[in-house]
Amino acid sequence: VQLQAFGGGLVQAGGSLRLSCSASGSIFDFSVMGWYRSTPENERELVAYITNDDKIYYSDSVKGRFTISRDSAKPTVYLQMNSLKPEDTAVYLCAVVTAARGIKYWGQGTLVTVSS
């Protein structure tokens, strides 16, 4: 499985960014698609995920500001990030879990920098 993440960048506090992550294969190959973030100070943090039956989880730190969605026509997961704060600055990584064997795959990170 290959994952490609896009959409990171530099934004001012209060601004928005949209991340996307495309996976090789079929949407039916994955039971869960989601996003983590990582900083030098903190361990990798689960940000949000969406299951193949559209159950959604958000961490408390992003609830109400971020929205995760997926494209059923192709295996792509999106993360719409609004009202960004400096503490959202991190490398954001997408991850998927295969439906058949429950194996997790990681994409390369995309850097999000929020200036105050």
SVG drawing of the C-alpha trace seen along z (x, -y; Angstrom):
<svg xmlns="http://www.w3.org/2000/svg" viewBox="-21 -36 33 47">
<polyline fill="none" stroke="black" stroke-width="0.4" points="0.0,0.0 1.3,-3.4 0.0,-6.6 0.6,-10.1 -0.3,-13.1 -0.7,-16.7 -1.8,-20.0 0.5,-21.1 1.9,-24.6 2.3,-27.8 -0.9,-29.5 -1.7,-32.2 -3.6,-31.4 -7.3,-31.3 -6.7,-30.2 -7.6,-26.9 -5.8,-24.1 -7.1,-21.0 -5.0,-17.8 -5.5,-14.9 -4.1,-11.5 -4.5,-9.1 -3.9,-5.4 -3.2,-2.8 -5.9,-0.1 -9.6,-0.2 -11.6,-2.0 -12.9,1.4 -9.4,2.5 -9.3,0.3 -11.4,0.6 -10.0,-2.7 -8.4,-5.8 -7.1,-8.5 -4.6,-11.2 -1.9,-11.4 0.4,-14.3 3.8,-14.4 6.0,-17.1 9.6,-16.8 8.1,-17.4 5.2,-15.0 4.6,-11.4 2.5,-10.7 -1.1,-11.8 -4.2,-10.4 -6.1,-13.3 -9.0,-11.7 -10.1,-8.6 -13.1,-7.4 -14.1,-3.8 -15.5,-2.1 -19.0,-2.4 -18.5,-6.1 -17.9,-6.0 -15.7,-9.1 -13.4,-9.9 -11.8,-13.2 -9.3,-13.9 -10.5,-16.5 -7.9,-18.9 -9.4,-19.2 -13.1,-18.5 -15.2,-21.2 -12.4,-22.6 -11.3,-19.7 -13.4,-17.6 -12.4,-14.2 -14.0,-12.8 -13.3,-10.3 -14.0,-9.9 -15.8,-6.6 -14.9,-6.7 -11.2,-6.4 -9.3,-5.6 -8.7,-9.2 -9.1,-10.7 -9.3,-14.4 -8.7,-16.5 -10.3,-20.0 -8.6,-22.1 -10.3,-25.3 -9.6,-27.8 -6.0,-26.7 -3.9,-27.4 -0.1,-27.6 -0.3,-24.4 -1.6,-22.6 1.8,-22.9 3.1,-19.4 3.9,-16.9 0.6,-15.3 0.7,-11.7 -2.0,-9.7 -2.5,-6.0 -4.8,-3.3 -5.7,0.1 -6.3,2.9 -9.7,4.6 -8.4,8.1 -5.6,8.4 -5.7,5.3 -2.3,4.1 -1.5,0.4 0.3,-1.5 1.8,-5.0 2.2,-7.7 4.9,-10.3 4.3,-13.3 3.2,-16.8 4.2,-19.7 1.6,-22.2 3.0,-25.3 0.6,-27.8 2.0,-31.2 0.7,-33.4"/>
</svg>
